[in-house]
Amino acid sequence: MKATTTWTQGISSVITDNRGHETIVDLPEVKGGQDLGPTAFELCLMSYSGCVNTIFNIVSKKMRFEFSALEVDTIGHQKDGAPTFTDVEVELRVETEASDEKIESCLQKTLKMCPVGVLFHQAGVNTTYKIMRLQKA
C-alpha cells in the first residue's frame, strides 16, 4: 500500500492511493488555505467513519443480518489543547430488523477489526460509541 502527496498550489495538495483514487487536502481560508478539501486531520476522522461503515457492512453479512440504511458519525475531541484527538465518539445509525443484541455484537466485532480504529486505539485515543435506530420513512 502506498500514498503519494503532490503539492498543487498554496497549501493544498493532492493525495493519491496509486490505485487511481485521489483527494485534495487543504486548510480552511481562516488558516491560510483555499478550503479546497478537508484537512489531513479531518481526513483521519473521515477515514475512521468510513472504516467503521465498511467493516460493519462486512461483519453484518457474516452474521447474516441485513440493514436498509447505515450511517456513521465520528466526532473528534481535543482536550486541554492536545495537538491530536484525545477522544472520539462513534455514532452508528442503522435501519434493520435485527435485534439490539445483534447490532451491538456486530459493532463490537467491527471496532476490533477496523484498522483505522485500531490505529486510534494504539495511539491512546479513547473511543466511545452509541447505536441509534433509523426509522423507516
C-alpha positions as CSV (number, residue, x, y, z in Angstrom):
1,M,0.0,0.0,0.0
2,K,1.3,3.4,-0.9
3,A,0.1,7.0,-0.8
4,T,1.7,9.9,-2.7
5,T,1.0,13.5,-1.9
6,T,1.8,16.2,-4.5
7,W,1.7,19.9,-3.7
8,T,-0.6,21.8,-6.2
9,Q,-1.0,25.4,-5.1
10,G,-1.0,27.5,-1.9
11,I,-1.2,25.0,0.9
12,S,-3.3,22.4,-1.0
13,S,-2.1,19.0,-2.2
14,V,-3.5,16.0,-4.0
15,I,-3.1,12.6,-2.3
16,T,-3.4,9.5,-4.4
17,D,-3.6,5.9,-3.3
18,N,-1.8,4.8,-6.5
19,R,-4.9,2.8,-7.5
20,G,-6.5,5.7,-9.4
21,H,-8.2,7.4,-6.5
22,E,-7.3,10.8,-5.2
23,T,-8.4,13.5,-2.8
24,I,-7.4,17.1,-2.2
25,V,-6.3,18.2,1.2
26,D,-6.1,21.9,2.2
27,L,-6.7,24.2,5.1
28,P,-9.7,26.5,5.7
29,E,-9.3,30.1,4.4
30,V,-9.1,31.3,8.0
31,K,-5.9,29.2,8.4
32,G,-4.3,30.4,5.1
33,G,-5.7,27.8,2.8
34,Q,-8.3,27.9,0.0
35,D,-10.7,25.4,1.6
36,L,-10.4,23.1,-1.5
37,G,-10.8,19.9,0.6
38,P,-10.6,18.6,4.1
39,T,-7.5,19.0,6.2
40,A,-5.3,15.9,6.7
41,F,-6.5,15.9,10.3
42,E,-10.2,15.9,9.2
43,L,-9.3,13.1,6.8
44,C,-8.2,11.0,9.7
45,L,-11.6,11.3,11.3
46,M,-13.4,10.8,8.0
47,S,-11.3,7.6,7.5
48,Y,-12.4,6.3,10.9
49,S,-16.0,6.8,10.0
50,G,-15.6,5.2,6.6
51,C,-13.8,2.2,8.1
52,V,-16.5,1.6,10.7
53,N,-19.1,1.8,8.0
54,T,-17.2,-0.6,5.7
55,I,-16.3,-3.2,8.3
56,F,-19.8,-3.1,9.9
57,N,-21.2,-3.9,6.5
58,I,-18.8,-6.9,6.1
59,V,-19.4,-8.2,9.6
60,S,-23.2,-7.9,9.3
61,K,-23.1,-10.1,6.2
62,K,-21.1,-12.7,8.1
63,M,-23.6,-12.5,11.0
64,R,-26.4,-12.9,8.4
65,F,-28.4,-9.8,9.2
66,E,-29.4,-7.1,6.7
67,F,-29.9,-3.4,7.0
68,S,-31.5,-0.9,4.7
69,A,-29.6,2.1,5.8
70,L,-26.4,2.7,7.7
71,E,-24.8,6.0,8.8
72,V,-21.7,6.5,10.9
73,D,-20.6,9.8,12.5
74,T,-17.2,10.1,14.2
75,I,-16.8,13.2,16.4
76,G,-13.3,14.0,17.5
77,H,-12.3,15.9,20.6
78,Q,-9.0,17.5,21.6
79,K,-8.9,18.0,25.4
80,D,-6.6,20.5,27.1
81,G,-5.1,21.9,23.9
82,A,-3.9,18.5,22.8
83,P,-2.3,18.5,19.3
84,T,-4.3,15.5,18.2
85,F,-7.5,13.7,19.1
86,T,-7.9,12.6,22.7
87,D,-11.4,11.2,22.4
88,V,-13.6,10.0,19.5
89,E,-17.3,9.3,19.7
90,V,-18.6,6.8,17.1
91,E,-22.3,7.2,16.5
92,L,-23.8,4.4,14.4
93,R,-27.3,4.8,13.0
94,V,-28.9,1.7,11.3
95,E,-32.2,0.7,9.9
96,T,-32.6,-3.1,10.4
97,E,-35.0,-5.7,11.8
98,A,-32.0,-7.2,13.7
99,S,-32.1,-7.3,17.5
100,D,-30.3,-4.7,19.6
101,E,-28.0,-7.5,20.8
102,K,-27.1,-8.5,17.3
103,I,-26.4,-4.9,16.3
104,E,-24.2,-4.4,19.5
105,S,-22.3,-7.6,18.8
106,C,-21.7,-6.6,15.2
107,L,-20.4,-3.2,16.3
108,Q,-18.1,-4.7,18.9
109,K,-16.6,-7.0,16.3
110,T,-16.4,-4.1,13.9
111,L,-14.5,-1.9,16.4
112,K,-12.0,-4.7,17.0
113,M,-11.4,-5.3,13.2
114,C,-11.5,-1.7,11.9
115,P,-7.8,-1.0,11.1
116,V,-8.2,2.8,11.4
117,G,-9.9,2.3,14.8
118,V,-7.1,0.1,15.9
119,L,-4.6,2.8,15.0
120,F,-6.6,5.3,17.0
121,H,-6.7,2.9,19.9
122,Q,-2.9,2.2,19.7
123,A,-2.4,6.0,19.8
124,G,-4.3,6.2,23.1
125,V,-7.4,7.8,21.8
126,N,-10.4,7.0,24.0
127,T,-13.3,5.8,21.8
128,T,-16.9,5.7,22.9
129,Y,-19.9,4.6,20.9
130,K,-23.6,5.0,20.6
131,I,-26.1,3.0,18.5
132,M,-29.3,4.5,17.2
133,R,-32.0,3.0,15.1
134,L,-33.1,4.9,11.9
135,Q,-36.8,5.0,11.4
136,K,-38.3,3.9,8.1
137,A,-39.5,6.8,6.0
